[in-house]
Amino acid sequence: MARWPGRPGWPMADERSGGGGRADDRGPVQPIPRAAEPAEGTSERRGPDRRMRRTPLLSRFVLRGGRRRDARRDEEREGSYVDLYPRSVVLILVWVVLMNAADSYFTLVHLQRGGTELNPIADALLRKGMIPFVAVKSLLVALALLVLCLHKNFRVARAGLWVAGGAYSLLVLYHLFLFLV
């Protein structure tokens, strides 16, 4: 089997296209005898080729960390998906979660002191009780943050993360201002 120089195991272009032979000045294309090769989808060194099956939703990389932090090429950076996330993304996610928890707590404190909820959806949840209010609010924010985190290499998602962090910060400052009034 003809191989690329310096890359053992990689077939040359004529083999990939199905030619499988060699042309020279002595006549027609002669077939090249092939040596015993590993089975389809296996490698000589590592066993089954991982690219032959789908990537599982939950794998060892979920718990121990993924393998890809950035896109391979700079021109692919915008709009790519990765396994690892930079510290800045993790910090903004944690910040939004903390500000969401503070907003829920301050909302409940203000309502116990005689305030009213102006958001009709939050008001409907509060009529069902404190636990449904906090649970649904936390779940919705967590789902939105998950989508933004997975799409962190998209300009709109990055803007969404920063807008969410800023909006929740202003909302918590507003709650603190209400305590002073």
Residue frames as qw, qx, qy, qz and C-alpha x, y, z in Angstrom:
[[0.000, 0.891, 0.453, 0.000, 0.00, 0.00, 0.00],
 [0.392, 0.477, -0.038, 0.786, 1.46, 3.35, -0.96],
 [0.438, -0.695, -0.435, 0.369, 1.88, 5.62, 2.04],
 [0.079, 0.970, -0.031, 0.227, 2.42, 9.31, 2.64],
 [0.590, 0.337, -0.457, 0.574, 6.05, 10.06, 3.44],
 [0.078, 0.256, -0.531, 0.804, 6.54, 10.42, 7.17],
 [0.595, -0.122, 0.258, -0.751, 2.95, 9.41, 7.98],
 [0.081, 0.070, -0.990, -0.090, 2.78, 5.63, 8.37],
 [0.178, 0.396, 0.855, -0.284, -0.67, 4.23, 7.86],
 [0.337, 0.654, 0.163, -0.657, -2.00, 7.03, 5.65],
 [0.669, 0.342, 0.581, 0.313, -2.85, 5.97, 2.08],
 [0.174, -0.206, 0.315, 0.910, -1.84, 8.13, -0.87],
 [0.428, 0.358, 0.060, -0.827, -4.40, 9.99, -2.97],
 [0.481, 0.204, -0.676, -0.519, -4.66, 7.33, -5.70],
 [0.220, -0.114, -0.954, 0.171, -5.58, 4.69, -3.09],
 [0.192, 0.336, 0.548, -0.741, -8.22, 6.86, -1.46],
 [0.490, 0.376, -0.172, -0.768, -9.83, 7.42, -4.83],
 [0.891, 0.135, 0.355, -0.251, -9.93, 3.69, -5.48],
 [0.530, 0.684, -0.476, -0.159, -7.00, 3.45, -7.95],
 [0.852, -0.385, 0.350, -0.059, -4.93, 1.15, -5.80],
 [0.900, 0.255, 0.173, 0.309, -2.30, 0.73, -8.46],
 [0.356, -0.662, 0.293, 0.591, 0.93, 2.09, -9.83],
 [0.686, 0.717, 0.123, 0.030, 1.54, 3.46, -13.29],
 [0.423, -0.607, 0.424, 0.521, 5.00, 3.49, -14.77],
 [0.360, 0.630, -0.409, -0.554, 6.54, 3.60, -18.21],
 [0.117, -0.214, 0.956, 0.166, 6.54, -0.21, -18.56],
 [0.200, -0.268, -0.857, -0.392, 2.85, -0.63, -19.23],
 [0.449, -0.602, -0.383, -0.538, -0.61, -0.55, -17.68],
 [0.402, -0.600, 0.386, -0.574, -1.41, -0.04, -14.02],
 [0.559, 0.058, -0.815, 0.137, -0.23, -2.93, -11.89],
 [0.649, -0.671, -0.187, -0.305, -2.10, -3.77, -8.66],
 [0.073, 0.564, -0.663, 0.486, -0.10, -3.45, -5.48],
 [0.632, -0.270, -0.725, 0.045, -0.35, -6.46, -3.18],
 [0.375, -0.700, 0.132, -0.593, -1.74, -5.43, 0.17],
 [0.245, 0.191, -0.841, 0.442, -0.33, -6.63, 3.46],
 [0.384, -0.540, -0.746, 0.059, -2.58, -7.86, 6.22],
 [0.040, -0.425, 0.099, -0.899, -4.29, -4.75, 7.63],
 [0.119, 0.135, 0.739, -0.649, -6.25, -4.21, 10.82],
 [0.113, 0.564, 0.814, 0.077, -9.99, -4.70, 10.65],
 [0.019, 0.601, 0.312, 0.735, -12.16, -1.78, 9.47],
 [0.430, -0.785, -0.127, -0.428, -12.61, 0.79, 12.25],
 [0.803, -0.547, -0.012, 0.236, -9.63, -0.36, 14.33],
 [0.175, 0.893, -0.402, 0.100, -6.16, 1.01, 14.77],
 [0.747, 0.246, -0.560, 0.259, -2.91, -0.91, 15.13],
 [0.270, 0.252, -0.588, 0.719, -2.21, 0.75, 18.48],
 [0.228, -0.120, 0.398, -0.881, -5.41, 1.87, 20.16],
 [0.254, 0.314, 0.885, -0.231, -8.23, -0.54, 19.43],
 [0.269, 0.687, 0.653, 0.172, -11.58, 0.58, 17.98],
 [0.213, 0.253, 0.142, 0.933, -11.64, 3.97, 16.30],
 [0.007, 0.458, 0.592, -0.663, -13.64, 6.36, 18.50],
 [0.230, 0.315, -0.196, -0.900, -14.79, 8.30, 15.45],
 [0.229, -0.094, -0.873, -0.420, -16.79, 5.30, 14.21],
 [0.260, -0.582, -0.767, 0.074, -19.46, 5.82, 16.89],
 [0.112, -0.826, -0.208, -0.512, -21.43, 8.82, 18.10],
 [0.177, 0.303, -0.540, 0.765, -20.19, 10.92, 20.97],
 [0.370, -0.532, -0.756, 0.091, -22.23, 10.07, 24.07],
 [0.208, -0.842, -0.142, -0.477, -24.06, 12.79, 25.94],
 [0.574, -0.744, 0.309, -0.146, -22.48, 11.66, 29.20],
 [0.852, 0.308, -0.336, 0.258, -18.92, 10.37, 29.08],
 [0.731, -0.350, -0.240, 0.535, -15.80, 10.36, 31.19],
 [0.348, 0.271, 0.051, 0.896, -14.97, 13.83, 29.87],
 [0.321, -0.738, -0.316, -0.502, -18.09, 15.31, 31.48],
 [0.709, -0.689, -0.140, 0.058, -16.82, 14.56, 34.99],
 [0.732, -0.335, 0.119, 0.581, -13.07, 14.82, 34.44],
 [0.031, 0.744, -0.185, -0.641, -13.12, 17.69, 31.99],
 [0.785, 0.591, 0.169, -0.075, -13.26, 17.71, 28.24],
 [0.754, -0.086, 0.306, 0.575, -10.45, 17.82, 25.80],
 [0.372, 0.491, 0.328, 0.716, -11.07, 20.84, 23.59],
 [0.208, -0.594, -0.336, 0.701, -10.75, 24.36, 25.00],
 [0.211, 0.646, -0.143, -0.720, -10.60, 26.34, 21.74],
 [0.817, 0.547, 0.087, -0.159, -11.21, 25.74, 18.07],
 [0.838, -0.066, 0.270, 0.469, -8.28, 24.25, 16.18],
 [0.427, 0.299, 0.270, 0.810, -7.95, 27.17, 13.79],
 [0.040, -0.298, -0.263, 0.917, -8.50, 30.87, 14.45],
 [0.315, 0.007, -0.407, -0.858, -10.94, 31.20, 11.55],
 [0.504, -0.303, -0.775, -0.232, -13.09, 28.45, 13.13],
 [0.154, -0.057, -0.648, 0.743, -13.23, 30.08, 16.56],
 [0.420, 0.111, 0.155, -0.887, -16.54, 31.91, 15.97],
 [0.791, 0.106, -0.162, -0.580, -19.38, 29.41, 15.94],
 [0.558, 0.219, -0.798, 0.056, -17.51, 26.32, 17.19],
 [0.795, -0.525, -0.052, -0.300, -18.30, 24.03, 20.10],
 [0.312, 0.509, -0.712, 0.369, -15.76, 22.96, 22.72],
 [0.704, -0.320, -0.628, 0.087, -15.51, 20.72, 25.78],
 [0.499, -0.362, -0.385, 0.686, -13.76, 23.09, 28.17],
 [0.020, 0.906, 0.306, 0.291, -14.79, 26.60, 29.07],
 [0.378, 0.418, -0.317, 0.763, -12.57, 29.52, 30.05],
 [0.291, -0.306, -0.639, 0.643, -12.60, 30.84, 33.58],
 [0.146, 0.071, 0.013, -0.987, -14.35, 34.06, 32.49],
 [0.531, -0.192, -0.565, -0.602, -17.37, 32.11, 31.21],
 [0.543, -0.308, -0.754, 0.204, -17.55, 30.02, 34.38],
 [0.189, -0.203, -0.427, 0.861, -17.32, 33.15, 36.55],
 [0.320, -0.028, -0.162, -0.933, -20.11, 34.96, 34.69],
 [0.587, -0.246, -0.697, -0.330, -22.29, 31.83, 34.94],
 [0.457, -0.312, -0.681, 0.480, -21.71, 31.59, 38.69],
 [0.016, -0.092, -0.182, 0.979, -22.36, 35.34, 39.01],
 [0.458, -0.156, -0.392, -0.783, -25.72, 35.08, 37.22],
 [0.603, -0.308, -0.735, -0.030, -26.74, 32.09, 39.38],
 [0.344, -0.263, -0.542, 0.720, -25.84, 33.98, 42.56],
 [0.148, 0.046, -0.008, -0.988, -27.67, 37.12, 41.41],
 [0.530, -0.239, -0.605, -0.545, -30.72, 35.01, 40.50],
 [0.538, -0.352, -0.716, 0.273, -30.73, 33.50, 44.00],
 [0.168, -0.210, -0.334, 0.903, -30.38, 36.96, 45.55],
 [0.309, -0.104, -0.308, -0.894, -33.24, 38.26, 43.37],
 [0.575, -0.340, -0.702, -0.247, -35.49, 35.40, 44.50],
 [0.457, -0.336, -0.610, 0.553, -34.61, 35.97, 48.16],
 [0.046, -0.142, -0.139, 0.979, -35.07, 39.74, 48.01],
 [0.391, -0.229, -0.500, -0.738, -38.38, 39.35, 46.16],
 [0.576, -0.417, -0.703, -0.002, -39.70, 37.10, 48.91],
 [0.351, -0.301, -0.449, 0.765, -38.46, 39.48, 51.64],
 [0.109, 0.000, -0.104, -0.989, -40.09, 42.49, 49.96],
 [0.492, -0.315, -0.607, -0.539, -43.37, 40.61, 49.53],
 [0.534, -0.413, -0.677, 0.292, -43.39, 39.66, 53.22],
 [0.226, -0.306, -0.276, 0.883, -42.94, 43.34, 54.08],
 [0.304, 0.683, 0.448, -0.491, -45.99, 44.33, 52.04],
 [0.049, 0.453, -0.500, -0.736, -44.54, 44.81, 48.55],
 [0.790, 0.422, 0.295, -0.332, -46.21, 43.67, 45.33],
 [0.531, -0.116, 0.678, 0.495, -44.88, 41.65, 42.42],
 [0.367, 0.621, -0.090, -0.687, -45.21, 43.51, 39.13],
 [0.179, 0.289, -0.844, -0.416, -44.20, 40.57, 36.89],
 [0.778, -0.033, 0.003, -0.628, -47.45, 38.70, 36.07],
 [0.803, 0.163, -0.573, -0.031, -45.70, 35.35, 35.52],
 [0.298, 0.204, -0.715, 0.598, -43.79, 35.59, 38.80],
 [0.442, -0.168, 0.314, -0.823, -46.99, 36.71, 40.52],
 [0.862, 0.001, -0.270, -0.429, -48.83, 33.60, 39.24],
 [0.686, 0.161, -0.660, 0.260, -46.01, 31.40, 40.51],
 [0.026, 0.247, -0.586, 0.772, -46.00, 33.17, 43.87],
 [0.671, -0.174, 0.057, -0.718, -49.72, 32.44, 44.26],
 [0.890, 0.021, -0.441, -0.109, -48.85, 28.74, 44.07],
 [0.797, -0.579, -0.012, 0.170, -46.29, 29.13, 46.84],
 [0.153, -0.868, 0.429, 0.196, -42.67, 30.04, 47.54],
 [0.612, -0.246, 0.709, 0.250, -41.24, 26.68, 46.50],
 [0.642, 0.541, 0.501, 0.209, -42.81, 26.63, 43.02],
 [0.175, 0.982, -0.036, -0.053, -41.71, 30.25, 42.51],
 [0.294, -0.747, 0.564, 0.193, -38.07, 29.59, 43.42],
 [0.676, -0.037, 0.708, 0.199, -37.95, 26.21, 41.64],
 [0.597, 0.672, 0.412, 0.147, -39.40, 27.40, 38.33],
 [0.101, 0.979, -0.162, -0.066, -37.40, 30.64, 38.36],
 [0.422, -0.616, 0.633, 0.205, -34.16, 28.77, 39.07],
 [0.703, 0.169, 0.664, 0.189, -34.92, 26.10, 36.47],
 [0.503, 0.827, 0.245, 0.063, -35.66, 28.63, 33.73],
 [0.025, -0.929, 0.358, 0.087, -32.51, 30.62, 34.45],
 [0.579, -0.395, 0.689, 0.184, -30.42, 27.42, 34.62],
 [0.709, 0.413, 0.545, 0.170, -31.73, 26.25, 31.23],
 [0.347, 0.937, 0.021, 0.038, -31.04, 29.63, 29.66],
 [0.244, -0.815, 0.514, 0.109, -27.51, 29.65, 31.11],
 [0.724, -0.090, 0.659, 0.183, -26.90, 26.12, 29.84],
 [0.637, 0.668, 0.345, 0.170, -27.82, 27.15, 26.30],
 [0.128, 0.973, -0.188, 0.039, -25.65, 30.27, 26.52],
 [0.507, -0.619, 0.585, 0.132, -22.74, 28.29, 27.94],
 [0.766, 0.145, 0.587, 0.217, -22.87, 25.65, 25.21],
 [0.519, 0.734, 0.291, 0.326, -22.91, 28.39, 22.59],
 [0.401, -0.797, 0.015, 0.452, -20.20, 30.52, 24.20],
 [0.435, -0.196, 0.480, 0.736, -18.29, 30.75, 20.91],
 [0.183, 0.649, 0.580, 0.456, -21.19, 32.56, 19.27],
 [0.142, 0.251, -0.106, 0.952, -21.22, 36.35, 19.47],
 [0.495, -0.490, -0.263, -0.667, -24.91, 36.52, 20.43],
 [0.801, -0.404, -0.436, 0.074, -24.44, 34.02, 23.28],
 [0.535, -0.027, -0.322, 0.781, -21.44, 35.91, 24.67],
 [0.120, -0.343, -0.023, -0.931, -23.44, 39.11, 24.58],
 [0.668, -0.465, -0.403, -0.419, -26.36, 37.31, 26.24],
 [0.728, -0.271, -0.481, 0.406, -24.14, 36.14, 29.10],
 [0.310, 0.030, -0.224, 0.924, -22.85, 39.64, 29.77],
 [0.336, -0.391, -0.220, -0.828, -26.31, 41.20, 29.44],
 [0.731, -0.449, -0.494, -0.141, -27.72, 38.63, 31.90],
 [0.620, -0.198, -0.417, 0.634, -24.91, 39.31, 34.37],
 [0.101, 0.146, -0.067, 0.982, -25.39, 43.08, 34.11],
 [0.472, -0.427, -0.363, -0.680, -29.18, 42.94, 34.26],
 [0.736, -0.447, -0.504, 0.069, -29.19, 40.74, 37.36],
 [0.476, -0.082, -0.330, 0.811, -26.58, 42.98, 39.00],
 [0.130, -0.259, -0.069, -0.955, -28.77, 46.04, 38.40],
 [0.626, -0.441, -0.480, -0.427, -31.82, 44.15, 39.66],
 [0.685, -0.356, -0.499, 0.393, -30.08, 43.23, 42.92],
 [0.251, 0.033, -0.175, 0.952, -28.92, 46.85, 43.31],
 [0.368, -0.386, -0.293, -0.793, -32.56, 47.92, 42.85],
 [0.713, -0.452, -0.535, -0.045, -33.62, 45.47, 45.59],
 [0.554, -0.216, -0.384, 0.706, -30.98, 46.92, 47.90],
 [0.008, -0.223, -0.051, -0.973, -32.18, 50.44, 47.07],
 [0.541, -0.485, -0.456, -0.514, -35.73, 49.39, 48.06],
 [0.665, -0.395, -0.531, 0.346, -34.44, 48.43, 51.51],
 [0.321, -0.066, -0.197, 0.924, -33.15, 51.98, 51.98],
 [0.223, -0.319, -0.279, -0.878, -36.44, 53.62, 50.98]]
